[in-house]
Amino acid sequence: MYSLCDLETFIAIVENQGVVAAAKAQGLSPATVSHRLSKLEKALSTVLLFRDSRRIRLSPAGELFYQRAGAILEALYDAEHQIGARGSAVTGLLRVTMPPWVFSKFVMPELGHFEQQFPDLKLDFMITDQFVNIVDDAQDVAIRVGQLADSNLLSRKLVNNSRILCAAPSYIEKYGQPKSVADLKDHYWVCLPWQRQLKFSEGGQVINYNARTRFTVSNSDNMTQAAIAGHGIAIKSYIAIKDDLAEGRLIEILPNSLVDADAPVWFLKPQNSLVTRKTEVFYEFMKSLFT
């Protein structure tokens, strides 16, 4: 039978990417760490880690066991903390995925304060505008923008937000300002590769266009930069560019013309995830960024 210490050592090996690093983190000898891993694998009658002289890799069974055992350990630590049996430090690894503009504009400027408050909590960010399956990609938390299509996630709204059309003064000076939705078909756009199907509303009718682009870009921050540089009209979250609007780098055009413009920012977790202190302190941190 394996022990709680064996589980903790297995988690440490995965999160420190090796037996030697895990031994150092736990204050143990590499031989003890290897023994605990072997004992755990023998008790479970399965291989959890593939390892050679250079790296380790989770087996499919190890990946599943790591996710579930890690969540259970976190919940156990939190229970111990609540009854005063464990110190107040928030520890462990939290995997978070979010769009680039949320990370660069809101998270990064305040991340140092969060690190000072929770120095023992490790954060692993997956920064991407593409859809990330939280369960398949082993993420603890996702920050998403827009309408939610996946009902199998636990969601909490961080802030209301809407998408708007905008362009740089230099673009408008060169190509003119659209006066109606019909004018948009003759304009250039800067957009994400999957954002080329445009849907607008005018006079009670829904109008669809394919974006006329010189190029597309797969990063929302770079997309904003391209719009500011005058390469075309962009669809952007208002809270992502409100400073650019206030300072005149971008100008809103044709207000209220987008269909489904409502785009709240959400804090998401897998449906079967346990409530842990690390996810809760990160939720409070994210909530504070938008207040």
Secondary structure in CASP SS format (residue, H / E / C, confidence):
PFRMAT SS
TARGET T0000
AUTHOR 0000-0000-0000
METHOD secondary structure of the structure
MODEL  1
M C 1.00
Y C 1.00
S C 1.00
L H 1.00
C H 1.00
D H 1.00
L H 1.00
E H 1.00
T H 1.00
F H 1.00
I H 1.00
A H 1.00
I H 1.00
V H 1.00
E H 1.00
N H 1.00
Q C 1.00
G C 1.00
V H 1.00
V H 1.00
A H 1.00
A H 1.00
A H 1.00
K H 1.00
A H 1.00
Q H 1.00
G C 1.00
L C 1.00
S C 1.00
P H 1.00
A H 1.00
T H 1.00
V H 1.00
S H 1.00
H H 1.00
R H 1.00
L H 1.00
S H 1.00
K H 1.00
L H 1.00
E H 1.00
K H 1.00
A H 1.00
L H 1.00
S C 1.00
T C 1.00
V C 1.00
L C 1.00
L E 1.00
F E 1.00
R E 1.00
D C 1.00
S C 1.00
R C 1.00
R C 1.00
I E 1.00
R E 1.00
L E 1.00
S C 1.00
P H 1.00
A H 1.00
G H 1.00
E H 1.00
L H 1.00
F H 1.00
Y H 1.00
Q H 1.00
R H 1.00
A H 1.00
G H 1.00
A H 1.00
I H 1.00
L H 1.00
E H 1.00
A H 1.00
L H 1.00
Y H 1.00
D H 1.00
A H 1.00
E H 1.00
H H 1.00
Q H 1.00
I C 1.00
G C 1.00
A C 1.00
R C 1.00
G C 1.00
S C 1.00
A C 1.00
V C 1.00
T C 1.00
G E 1.00
L E 1.00
L E 1.00
R E 1.00
V E 1.00
T E 1.00
M E 1.00
P C 1.00
P H 1.00
W H 1.00
V H 1.00
F H 1.00
S H 1.00
K H 1.00
F H 1.00
V H 1.00
M H 1.00
P H 1.00
E H 1.00
L H 1.00
G H 1.00
H H 1.00
F H 1.00
E H 1.00
Q H 1.00
Q H 1.00
F C 1.00
P C 1.00
D C 1.00
L E 1.00
K E 1.00
L E 1.00
D E 1.00
F E 1.00
M E 1.00
I E 1.00
T C 1.00
D C 1.00
Q C 1.00
F C 1.00
V C 1.00
N C 1.00
I C 1.00
V C 1.00
D C 1.00
D C 1.00
A C 1.00
Q C 1.00
D C 1.00
V E 1.00
A E 1.00
I E 1.00
R E 1.00
V E 1.00
G C 1.00
Q C 1.00
L C 1.00
A C 1.00
D C 1.00
S C 1.00
N C 1.00
L E 1.00
L E 1.00
S E 1.00
R E 1.00
K E 1.00
L E 1.00
V E 1.00
N C 1.00
N C 1.00
S E 1.00
R E 1.00
I E 1.00
L E 1.00
C E 1.00
A E 1.00
A C 1.00
P H 1.00
S H 1.00
Y H 1.00
I H 1.00
E H 1.00
K H 1.00
Y H 1.00
G C 1.00
Q C 1.00
P C 1.00
K C 1.00
S C 1.00
V H 1.00
A H 1.00
D H 1.00
L H 1.00
K H 1.00
D H 1.00
H C 1.00
Y C 1.00
W E 1.00
V E 1.00
C E 1.00
L C 1.00
P C 1.00
W C 1.00
Q C 1.00
R C 1.00
Q E 1.00
L E 1.00
K E 1.00
F E 1.00
S E 1.00
E E 1.00
G C 1.00
G C 1.00
Q E 1.00
V E 1.00
I E 1.00
N E 1.00
Y E 1.00
N E 1.00
A C 1.00
R C 1.00
T E 1.00
R E 1.00
F E 1.00
T E 1.00
V C 1.00
S C 1.00
N C 1.00
S H 1.00
D H 1.00
N H 1.00
M H 1.00
T H 1.00
Q H 1.00
A H 1.00
A H 1.00
I H 1.00
A C 1.00
G C 1.00
H C 1.00
G C 1.00
I E 1.00
A E 1.00
I E 1.00
K E 1.00
S E 1.00
Y H 1.00
I H 1.00
A H 1.00
I H 1.00
K H 1.00
D H 1.00
D H 1.00
L H 1.00
A H 1.00
E C 1.00
G C 1.00
R C 1.00
L C 1.00
I E 1.00
E E 1.00
I E 1.00
L C 1.00
P C 1.00
N C 1.00
S C 1.00
L E 1.00
V C 1.00
D C 1.00
A C 1.00
D E 1.00
A C 1.00
P C 1.00
V E 1.00
W E 1.00
F E 1.00
L E 1.00
K E 1.00
P E 1.00
Q C 1.00
N C 1.00
S C 1.00
L C 1.00
V C 1.00
T C 1.00
R H 1.00
K H 1.00
T H 1.00
E H 1.00
V H 1.00
F H 1.00
Y H 1.00
E H 1.00
F H 1.00
M H 1.00
K H 1.00
S H 1.00
L H 1.00
F C 1.00
T C 1.00
END
